[in-house]
Amino acid sequence: MTYEVIHYCHVLPTFHTVESGLTLKDAQDKVKELATKQKYSKHTMDCCKFYVQPEIK
């Protein structure tokens, strides 16, 4: 099974796939990386959410 990382922003509000075809570990690492990036800092904490979900083929 592969996983995808979903980014949700309630300002828009939209969901979009950041990356897909990942293992669960890679997807979780990607979410951590995105959530800790400097450019997302304040905005992310208030608004953006990142999810890992199984990829639907």
C-alpha positions as CSV (number, residue, x, y, z in Angstrom):
1,M,0.0,0.0,0.0
2,T,1.2,3.5,-0.8
3,Y,0.3,6.7,0.9
4,E,-0.1,10.3,0.0
5,V,0.4,13.6,1.8
6,I,-2.6,15.9,1.7
7,H,-2.4,19.6,2.4
8,Y,-5.6,21.3,3.6
9,C,-6.0,25.1,3.9
10,H,-9.3,26.4,5.4
11,V,-8.7,29.9,3.9
12,L,-9.3,28.6,0.4
13,P,-10.7,26.0,1.5
14,T,-9.0,23.3,-0.6
15,F,-7.3,20.0,-0.3
16,H,-4.4,19.1,-2.6
17,T,-1.9,16.3,-2.8
18,V,1.6,17.3,-1.9
19,E,3.2,14.0,-2.8
20,S,1.9,10.5,-3.5
21,G,3.3,7.0,-3.9
22,L,5.1,7.1,-0.5
23,T,5.6,4.5,2.1
24,L,3.9,5.2,5.4
25,K,7.2,6.2,7.1
26,D,8.2,8.5,4.2
27,A,4.8,10.1,4.2
28,Q,5.0,10.8,8.0
29,D,8.5,12.2,7.6
30,K,7.2,14.5,4.8
31,V,4.4,15.8,7.0
32,K,7.0,16.6,9.8
33,E,9.2,18.3,7.3
34,L,6.4,20.4,5.9
35,A,5.0,21.4,9.3
36,T,8.4,22.5,10.5
37,K,9.5,24.5,7.4
38,Q,10.2,28.2,8.3
39,K,8.0,29.6,5.5
40,Y,4.9,27.8,7.0
41,S,5.6,28.6,10.6
42,K,2.8,31.0,11.9
43,H,0.4,30.5,9.0
44,T,0.6,26.7,9.2
45,M,-0.1,26.6,12.9
46,D,-3.2,28.7,12.5
47,C,-4.5,27.4,9.3
48,C,-2.8,24.6,7.3
49,K,-3.1,21.0,8.1
50,F,-1.2,18.1,6.6
51,Y,-2.6,14.5,6.5
52,V,-1.3,11.1,5.5
53,Q,-3.8,8.9,3.9
54,P,-3.7,5.7,1.9
55,E,-3.5,6.3,-1.8
56,I,-6.6,5.3,-3.7
57,K,-5.8,3.8,-7.0
